[in-house]
Amino acid sequence: MQLDWNFCLSVVTVVIAIIALLQTKQQIKLSNKQHLFDERIENYGIAIGLIQLYEKNRDFFDENEDDKAMLSISYWFELMTNNTYLEQIASVIKNPLKQPDHKEFLVKLEMLSSVATKIELLFNKKEATLLSEFVFCYQKSLMIMYQYQILLDDMKKAAQDHQWTFEECQQKMGEDQQRDQVHTILNALKKAYTMLEQENVNEKIKKQIKLK
């Protein structure tokens, strides 16, 4: 019985093609896992940097009384931007609304918002939601402090232009309402941080960052 060499060649070709397809599929799978791992590491690292900044400086926020103007807001802002991820926007608080710092600040806030969204997509379960919420609250805190500093600068200018006292500026320019907003958002940040601690989110997230 003679072998049909054409048939054998066809079978071998098919087998080789199947093996190549399986190898390609495995490579894609590994590549996707690596990409997921890299994305998780990057966004987790940013979030942890924010958590560490808050842990280090949170006592400063408790020192200000609710019924007093936040004259140290620029210092708080600098404390909350004192890491390598946020350092390029730290100086924006000294000259609010001035370009190009203002644009860079807005871009960084958009990036933080993106990080918060990605965290909820990259990780699972309740811990993803809690970590995402903390990053969102941190972003909102930076924005409201920036806005409050703009108000303080406007009050200073109004005092010079109209010969108003500081108390008159507060009343006429709605400083108390803006201050209440700052307290509300900082309290939300504090609550978000407390939830991270209570739910042991850091350890749970680290367990999800594994390249299997």
Secondary structure, 3 states (H helix, E strand, C coil): CCCCHHHHHHHHHHHHHHHHHHHHHHHHHHHHHHHHHHHHHHHHHHHHHHHHHHHHHHHHHHHCCCCCCCCCHHHHHHHHCCCCCCHHHHHHHHCCCCCCHHHHHHHHHHHHHHHHHHHHHHCCHHHHHHHHHHHHHHHHHHHHHHHHHHHHHHHHHHHHHHCCCHHHHHHHHCHHHHHHHHHHHHHHHHHHHHHHHHCCHHHHHHHHCCCC
